[in-house]
Amino acid sequence: MTATEASRNFASVLDRAEHSETIAITRGGRRLAILSPAPAGNGAALKFLAGHPVDDDFAADVESVRDLTTDELGAAWPDA
């Protein structure tokens, strides 16, 4: 798909990626980028944090930001 096509049809391109399609984006016949579905994360990569103390100031900052953040439906983030 050309960069122009991708630009004009970006929502469609994202829909295709959401449905597991990988899309090569080209300009002037040269491949510029590959758009592919994002991997689903399960938090396993954060295991290294287990057992490490959390800085109290950092924890308070994260909590205050979470209190101000909502998802697209307007519901507050659930407590972890």
VENMO-V333090 format. One record per helix or strand of 3 or more residues. SS is the DSSP state (@ for helix, = for strand). FROM is the first residue (numbers start at 1). TO is the last residue. If there is no record, write none. Layout:
ss = <SS & SS>
from = <FROM & FROM>
to = <TO & TO>
//
This chain:
ss = <@ & @ & = & = & @ & @>
from = <3 & 10 & 23 & 30 & 44 & 56>
to = <8 & 18 & 27 & 35 & 49 & 68>
//
